[in-house]
């Protein structure tokens, strides 16, 4: 008796990260001015009351542990250790009455702390 096992078609994974138009525009401005020649690196650190927080920093070049993400003509780096936590995330840039900054819509988040500083998956 012979059994043939056909490989199941794999469903496409969502992109690691996407940038909103506002985030891409803000990064373009930063890359052209004060951070010229540098790249934004996005990581996840253990921090806050919910356990994890987004960590943004500037670097001169991708490191061996960085995933390169290019969306809307803008490149950001994602720390490889953070990829499972960030898969499918959209990065936005919001301007509010008293603050402005990058925000994340992360489908992997199960909850956030009350102050909004940290999240858990």
Buried (B, 14 or more C-beta within 10 A) or exposed (E): EEEEEEEEEEEEEEEBBBBBEBBBBBBEEBBEEEEEEBBBBBBBBEEBEBBBBBBEEEEEEBEEEBBEBEBEEBBBBBBEEBBEBBBBBBBBBEEEEEEEEBBBEBEEBEEBBEEEEBBBB
